């Protein structure tokens, strides 16, 4: 089961990590990415959108 990890910084400066394992939710998040970013995620690379770091683990 794939796992999408999102790391982001809160307004207080603390780093927060969100682990998304629901396939429907992962598919919805993929819609916000450009095609190149989706290919990078599927290859296991990290993708940065604004200040958020995303990574897909198999």
VEXDREN-2710 file (C-alpha; in Angstrom, 1 decimal):
% VEXDREN-2710
k/r/px/py/pz
1/UNK/0.0/0.0/0.0
2/UNK/1.5/3.4/-1.0
3/UNK/2.1/6.1/1.6
4/UNK/2.2/9.8/0.7
5/UNK/4.2/11.8/3.2
6/UNK/3.8/15.6/3.5
7/UNK/6.2/17.7/5.6
8/UNK/5.4/21.3/6.2
9/UNK/6.2/24.1/8.6
10/UNK/3.6/25.5/11.0
11/UNK/3.2/29.2/11.6
12/UNK/5.0/28.6/14.9
13/UNK/8.1/27.4/13.1
14/UNK/7.6/23.7/14.1
15/UNK/7.8/21.0/11.4
16/UNK/4.7/18.9/11.0
17/UNK/4.5/15.5/9.1
18/UNK/1.3/14.1/7.7
19/UNK/1.1/10.5/6.5
20/UNK/-1.6/9.7/4.0
21/UNK/-2.3/6.1/3.3
22/UNK/-5.9/6.3/1.9
23/UNK/-5.7/5.5/-1.9
24/UNK/-8.6/7.9/-2.7
25/UNK/-7.0/10.7/-0.8
26/UNK/-3.6/10.1/-2.5
27/UNK/-5.3/10.2/-5.9
28/UNK/-7.0/13.6/-5.0
29/UNK/-3.7/15.0/-3.9
30/UNK/-2.1/13.9/-7.2
31/UNK/-4.5/16.2/-9.1
32/UNK/-2.7/19.3/-7.6
33/UNK/0.7/18.2/-8.9
34/UNK/1.9/18.8/-12.4
35/UNK/2.6/15.7/-14.6
36/UNK/6.3/16.0/-14.1
37/UNK/5.9/16.1/-10.3
38/UNK/3.7/13.0/-10.3
39/UNK/6.4/11.2/-12.3
40/UNK/9.0/12.2/-9.7
41/UNK/6.8/11.0/-6.9
42/UNK/6.2/7.7/-8.5
43/UNK/9.9/7.3/-8.9
44/UNK/10.4/7.9/-5.2
45/UNK/11.8/11.4/-5.4
46/UNK/10.9/14.3/-3.1
47/UNK/8.8/17.1/-4.6
48/UNK/8.5/20.6/-3.2
49/UNK/5.4/22.7/-3.7
50/UNK/5.9/26.1/-2.2
51/UNK/7.1/25.3/1.3
52/UNK/5.7/21.7/1.5
53/UNK/7.8/18.6/0.9
54/UNK/6.0/15.6/-0.6
55/UNK/7.3/12.0/-1.0
56/UNK/5.5/8.8/-2.1
57/UNK/6.7/5.5/-0.5
58/UNK/5.7/2.2/-2.1
END
